[in-house]
Each structure stands twice: as C-alpha cells, then as structure tokens.
Amino acid sequence: MIPALFLITLLGVPLTNVFQRSFEAGTSFDLSPQLSIAFSAAGQALVSTLLATCIGLPIAGVLATHSFKGRAFTQALVTVPFVLPTVVIALAFRELLGSALAPGFLLVVIAHTYINLAVIVRIVGATWQQLDPRKVTVARSLGASPIRAFMTVTFPELRAAISSAASVVFVFCFTSLGVVLVLGNSSTRTLESQILRETSLLLDFPTAAITALLQLALVSCVLLLGARTSLKRTSAVSTLRFTRLRPASSKAQRSYVFVIATIACSLVLLPLLSLAYASLHNSAGWTLEWWSSLASVDSGTTRLGSPLAAIGTSLRYALLTGVVAGIVGVGAAIGVLTHRLGRAVALIALAPLGISAATLGLGLMLAYGRPPLDLRSSDVLIPIAHSIVAVPLVIAVVLPTLLATDKRFAIAASSLGASPTRAFFTAYGPILRIVMIAAGGLAACVSLGEFGAASFLTRSSDPTVPVQIVRLLQRPGEQSFGVACALAMVLVLGTIALVAGIDALGKKRWVR
Amino acid sequence: MSSLLSKIALTIAVSSSMLLAACGSSQQESGPATVTLLTHDSFVVSQVLIDQLKTDSGITLKITTAGDAGSMVAGAVLASGIPNADVMFGIDNTLLTKAVDAQVFSSFTSKNLDSVIPELKKDTGNGVVTPIDYGDVCVNIDDAWFTKRKLAKPTSLDQLTSPAYKDLLVVQDPATSSPGLAFMLATIAKYGDQWGQYWEKLNQNGVKVSGSWTDAYDSAFSSNGGSYPLVVSYATSPPAEIVYAENPKPTKPSTSVLTDGCYRQVEFAGVLRGTRNEQAAQQVVDWLLSAGVQADVPLSMFVFPARANTPLPEVFTKFAAKISQPLQLLASDVNANLKNWLSEWGQVMGR
C-alpha cells in the first residue's frame, strides 16, 4: 500500500496539475508530426536495445558466474556509463569519434548501447547469479556444447529477466533526451525532445501535454508487453542455495572470461579515457590545474559553492534516493507477489519510465512548490524526483529475482504453522537482503547522474554534480572545459567506488 | 592584472552604491523580509552584493534556479498568479510576450529605469519588466586559423555563403539552443522574407548544425580543437576566453567577432503577480539595476549592464566587441511566428 500511496501523491498529483493547467486553453491538435517522430524513435530504440542485449548478455554471464581478479572492478566499471550525465557521455563520444562520425543515427545508437549496457548486465546478472550452475554442468557432461547448454538450460530461466531488462532499455532509448540533443540529427528525434521543444521554447502546453500523454501510452504498451513475459513464473525450479562465484575451471573457460572481461572494460574505458585525457590536458600540454581548481572556481559568487561542494550535495541526494527508492521499489515488488492488485501497482510504478522528465519536473514544482505544501525550500523535491525515476529500475531488478525464487518454501513454512508474513520472509528474506542492497545502490547511482527532471526543479542550495558540469560547459574558456572534465572524472571515480562498495557489501551477506 | 583592476572598479562601485543607499534608506521603513528570486542556471552575482542588500534594506535574498531560461519561463507561465517566487530575472526578448500574455508579472518598472540605455527600454511588456542586461549573439572567428591560411576573415553575413568560406561555419539548432535561435532570428531580421533562401545557401555552403552551444563551441570550433573556424557564440566570448583561461592568462584572446548580423538579447526582471511581498520584491528589481549589481554583471555573467555609463572591466573595454547596429525583432512578432519559423528552418535544413 505504501508504494501505491507514494506514487499517487508524488506522481499522480503533479501530473494532474500539469495536464489541468495545460488544457485550460482548448485547442485542436494535429498529431501527425508526433506519430512520425514516435515511429523513427521506435526504430532507433529497437536497434539500440538489440545491440545492448547482445553485448550485455555475455558480460552479465561472466560477471554473474565466475570469480576472477578484477571482477568487482569490472562490474562497477560497466555500471558507470549509466550513471554519467548524458552531456558528459555525449562529449566523451565526440572527443573519441567526433571526427569519424557525423551526428546522427549511428552515433546515437552507439551512445545508447554504451549507456544501457549496465541495465542488461545488472538486471539479468541479478537473476543469473541465482541459477543453479549444476544444471549447466550436467548438460555439459551429457555432451552439450556451451552454446547448446546456454540455449536449453540457462536461457529459459533468464527469459523473464532479459525481457524485463530489454523493455526497460527500449524505453530509455525511446524517451532519450540528452544524447539525441547532442549526438543526433533530424532522424533521431524522440517524443521527449519534442516535448522539451514544445514546453521550453514554444510554451505550447496543450500540445506538449498531448505529446506527453502519447509517449506515456506508447511506453505503457511496451512495458505491458515486457511485463507479460517477465511476470510468467519460470517453470524451472530453483533452490534457495545460492551459487558461490567459481573460478574458471578449464583453460578455455579462463580465456573466455579473460576475453569478455577485457572487452567489457575497454568498451567502457575508451570514452572515459578520452575524458581523463581532457581533464589533464590544456592547449600547452599536460597540466594539473583543472584538478587543483576544483575547490576554488567561482568562490565568492552565487554559483553557490565550488564544484567540490557539488560532490557533497550529490552524495546526500544519492543516499536519500537509494533508501527511498529501495524501500518503495522492493515494497512494490513484494506487492506484486502477495497482493491481488499488486500487478496493477507494479505497472503504475513503471510508468515514470514513460513520463517525460520535463513533465515530471514541472508537475512536482506546481504541486509542491508553493503553499500549502512548499517543499521547494527544503530541497526534498530533488531526491523525490530521483526516486520516482529510480523506482522502475529497482522493480526491474527485484521482480525477476523474486519470481525466480521457489514459492514452495513459503508454502512449506505456512503448512508448518507460520503466519503469512513469517512464511513470506522465511522464503524470500535471504534474497530480499541481497536484492535490496543491489537495488538501492542502483537507485543511488541513478540519482548521482540524473539531470533531466532535476534540472526543471527550482533549487535553492548547491547544484548537483551533473548540473554543475553542465553549467561549466555552458561558458567559454579553457578553464571551464578542463574543470568540467575533471569534475566528470570525479563522478566517474566516485561511481566506480560506490558501485564496487555496494557489490562487496552484497557479496559479504550472501556468501555465507 | 585585469582582474585586479576589475576588483578595484567593483569595490568603488559597491562602496558608492553603499553611500547612495545609506542616504536613501532613512525614509524607508520596511521590516525584515525574504524575497525569492527565480532565475536561470546562468545567473551569477557576487555574494558581497547580496550581503549589501541585506544591510541596506533588511531584505534577505533567496535565489532559486529553474534550468535554462526557457524552462524557467515555462514554469512561471504555468504558475502564473500563484508564483513560487517573488521576482523573476533572466527572461529575454524572445520569450517576453508569452509571459506578458500569461500575466506572469504585476505592473512595475524600476524607479531606476531612467538610467537605462534608451534603446533597451523600448519594450517593457507594457510596464511590467525592467531591462537589466544585454548581450549580442554573433559569429566568432578563430583568428589563428585564418592567419595561418592567409584567408581574409569574413566581415558580413553575406560572405558566409561564398565558396571561399565553404565548410567553415558551425551553428546551433534554433530549436534546442538559445544562441542558435538568436542567430536564426538575426537572419530573419536582416533578410526578411528572403531568410529561407539565405539558409538554403548556407546549407549548400556546408554549414554544420550542432545541437548545443557546448557542442559547437567546445568541440567543433577550431579554436578548441575542432575543424570549424567560424562559430555562432556571443560578442563577449573573446573576453570570457581570457577570464576563464589557465594561469598565466593570455594577454589577448585568440578569437574575434564578426560584428555584422549580431542579434541583441535583452534580459529583464519583473515582480511576479501574486507575490505576498510586493514592496520588497520591487526593491529587489531596483537593486538589480543599482550601480553595484550593474558593475558586477559583466564579469559574473558576461553580458553588458543595461544601466548607462556603468564602468566596464578592462577585459571588456579591450576585447568585447561593441556592436553598433545589432539586429532585433519585435517580441510580439517572435511570439506570433516562432513556430512557423522553426518548422520552415527545419524544412530548409532537413532537420
């Protein structure tokens, strides 16, 4: 019930506010431009999703089943692109590929694949970690090739997680904003960029509201499709004994792990290295000036605080978001399992994926930015917005794992006289702990990099790191660019540390 | 050196405004008040001036930012009459009519309006906003690039379509970038009904369109490592290049400005209709136009102060381009035609 309440107050009320205000002036609409944009955006999203899934699956498999030196680092590294502000990623790609590729379809698809690799790796990986490896061993000992073993044993058990992850990735690419603005051209417009144009440039709110509704409807359809597949309980019986990560057993396996991990790391690192280079370089050569001025740029002005202070602000929001989104998301996922109306709640909770950041930001500000409930001054609106954005991801991580858990434990516990609550926690408790840490960590990461919705919210205190980076990038001068790159590198390093820390915490608990 | 001079200039300006304020404040009897200033992300003012406002008038200034100017105005229009703040700063002449039509502001112009440069106060939205600063969007030139190739720098918009300057210009998409929009409006102001043809010629001459100013200036502009020596930016970008350069600062910028075809953007402030703090809000608008804040504006936001005869920092007097005949369109014309212009631009440019 709590998740439902959370979503109604923080999602329903603001949206009603926006739509109500938008439709006050009645106009007629011509939806044909929107539909043609939706069509081309769907094509782009489909290609991006396919690429991200194909590259992400082997990486997820290696990370979920094998222990090797640098595993935690690799896993953390793969998550980083998802967390970086799109502006920074776009910039990194321009540095890397700008001279080779003109802005357009290909560049957008590459950037989308890069960003969303983490979604596939983490969502699918969370389920993959819990598959019983003995089944694959059995299949292999019966003579199945690795590919055949994967197709007949592993894949069917992963299908729910894959379709869940893929539909989330599709929606991210379909509603993408930052990437298409910087790396795209006319063929890569999205409804989201159209909404931004209609709200902030033309101030044509009725049309923007219609576009936002259209986007919401289309995204809901995709998520429903994804949910239909992922909510089907996989027939395979999995046990509660979690697999420990095992070192590669054969030479072939060792080289496979090595190759995949190396590819994953270099894919992620290449653009990041061009960023690092830019943060240590000026027109004359190598320099540390950009890093050393992180604390001092803009002191004494209303650009409140230095870039360094922005890091503290971002961490605070990230922590809050991790806790709030973790609780709400896991609560919603439990609701799906236990409550009659649970599935409806879960679908509503996925809705923020399709609600444009602009609409959400404006709505929150309208609903809670003035008396009687003025949350603006307390600055809780930003973590709230971040939580709303993060909850769908949390659900996407938690739900497939819970669904893959053997329900018979709960049945056994009840038949032995446990109360329904007790029975539930006996069956799902151990998994919940792991999954909650992973999900909360992912939510915290979303908060660290989120720019869209937050940029629309009025704020009175320090800017977050992404906002600060964008501000620095929006003015001329070598210093602005250099410091922005240094700050982006801080975000990169901070994310790697955070994710590695969370992963380590999760592992400690479940390798008993 | 220049920063020391500007600091001295600032100190003089601040202390003189302190004196002025001290003389005037005996007649006012406003109690302690908090005024919330709604502004865009690019707003900057020295902290010392905010402290000054507090000492002089008892007003505590709270600043809330709301994304870029477009997002800010969008939010203000939706919240018209029930505002989240008391004063809005940073609305420019392209968006003004939308806000005025939506009755975002209450009737008030600063008592200091007399001191404003005359041509800036032609449009105050029928007496609801006060001009605070202005800036010009112009094509910037990478001087070194042209010197190296012994090619004459372009001196007019017309020349940009000539084969000599093929594949040299990068502009921003007017639908996604504020300077990009200003440049499109400049061509409309200059060429009238022929503006579409001008863009066709630009297109044939290999103009590159970026999504954002950052992308165009930081990545595509040859001065910053790209391959385009002409970029749409601001008349104050050359001095900003110096101020935000690494130490030791260069003695002169490596870029200059094409002074033909510049579009003038004026930024206004106004009291938001529905404020519970009308009087204090008005004082904040006055403060924005006070000598102290006006002297702070150039180095804080890289725009020119609206107040006539405000002393400029040396880096501005030396390196900022002075545009004698900037282009401008009526705010109401922009409001009425923007949607059509954007779609026409999109058709011509195939975007």
Chai-1 contact restraints between the chains, C-beta under 6 A:
chainA,res_idxA,chainB,res_idxB,connection_type,confidence,min_distance_angstrom,max_distance_angstrom,comment,restraint_id
A,R21,B,L78,contact,1.0,0.0,6.0,A-B,restraint_1
A,R94,B,S219,contact,1.0,0.0,6.0,A-B,restraint_2
A,G98,B,S219,contact,1.0,0.0,6.0,A-B,restraint_3
A,L181,B,T176,contact,1.0,0.0,6.0,A-B,restraint_4
A,L181,B,G211,contact,1.0,0.0,6.0,A-B,restraint_5
A,V182,B,G211,contact,1.0,0.0,6.0,A-B,restraint_6
A,V182,B,S212,contact,1.0,0.0,6.0,A-B,restraint_7
A,V182,B,D215,contact,1.0,0.0,6.0,A-B,restraint_8
A,S186,B,R351,contact,1.0,0.0,6.0,A-B,restraint_9
A,R197,B,A175,contact,1.0,0.0,6.0,A-B,restraint_10
A,T199,B,A74,contact,1.0,0.0,6.0,A-B,restraint_11
A,S200,B,G70,contact,1.0,0.0,6.0,A-B,restraint_12
A,S200,B,S71,contact,1.0,0.0,6.0,A-B,restraint_13
A,S200,B,A74,contact,1.0,0.0,6.0,A-B,restraint_14
A,L201,B,G70,contact,1.0,0.0,6.0,A-B,restraint_15
A,L202,B,K339,contact,1.0,0.0,6.0,A-B,restraint_16
A,L203,B,A74,contact,1.0,0.0,6.0,A-B,restraint_17
A,L203,B,V77,contact,1.0,0.0,6.0,A-B,restraint_18
A,L203,B,K98,contact,1.0,0.0,6.0,A-B,restraint_19
A,N282,B,E246,contact,1.0,0.0,6.0,A-B,restraint_20
A,E289,B,E246,contact,1.0,0.0,6.0,A-B,restraint_21
A,G300,B,Q47,contact,1.0,0.0,6.0,A-B,restraint_22
A,T301,B,V44,contact,1.0,0.0,6.0,A-B,restraint_23
A,T301,B,S46,contact,1.0,0.0,6.0,A-B,restraint_24
A,T302,B,V44,contact,1.0,0.0,6.0,A-B,restraint_25
A,T302,B,V45,contact,1.0,0.0,6.0,A-B,restraint_26
A,T302,B,I63,contact,1.0,0.0,6.0,A-B,restraint_27
A,R303,B,V44,contact,1.0,0.0,6.0,A-B,restraint_28
A,L362,B,G75,contact,1.0,0.0,6.0,A-B,restraint_29
A,M365,B,G75,contact,1.0,0.0,6.0,A-B,restraint_30
A,L366,B,L78,contact,1.0,0.0,6.0,A-B,restraint_31
A,G369,B,N84,contact,1.0,0.0,6.0,A-B,restraint_32
A,R370,B,I82,contact,1.0,0.0,6.0,A-B,restraint_33
A,R370,B,N84,contact,1.0,0.0,6.0,A-B,restraint_34
A,S455,B,G67,contact,1.0,0.0,6.0,A-B,restraint_35
A,F456,B,G67,contact,1.0,0.0,6.0,A-B,restraint_36
A,F456,B,S71,contact,1.0,0.0,6.0,A-B,restraint_37
A,T458,B,T64,contact,1.0,0.0,6.0,A-B,restraint_38
A,T458,B,A66,contact,1.0,0.0,6.0,A-B,restraint_39
A,S460,B,K62,contact,1.0,0.0,6.0,A-B,restraint_40
A,S460,B,T64,contact,1.0,0.0,6.0,A-B,restraint_41
A,R471,B,D41,contact,1.0,0.0,6.0,A-B,restraint_42
A,L473,B,T214,contact,1.0,0.0,6.0,A-B,restraint_43
A,P476,B,S237,contact,1.0,0.0,6.0,A-B,restraint_44
A,P476,B,A240,contact,1.0,0.0,6.0,A-B,restraint_45
A,P476,B,E241,contact,1.0,0.0,6.0,A-B,restraint_46
A,G477,B,A240,contact,1.0,0.0,6.0,A-B,restraint_47
A,G477,B,E241,contact,1.0,0.0,6.0,A-B,restraint_48
A,G477,B,Y244,contact,1.0,0.0,6.0,A-B,restraint_49
A,G477,B,A245,contact,1.0,0.0,6.0,A-B,restraint_50
A,E478,B,A245,contact,1.0,0.0,6.0,A-B,restraint_51
A,E478,B,E246,contact,1.0,0.0,6.0,A-B,restraint_52
A,Q479,B,Y244,contact,1.0,0.0,6.0,A-B,restraint_53
A,Q479,B,E246,contact,1.0,0.0,6.0,A-B,restraint_54
A,S480,B,Y244,contact,1.0,0.0,6.0,A-B,restraint_55
A,F481,B,D218,contact,1.0,0.0,6.0,A-B,restraint_56
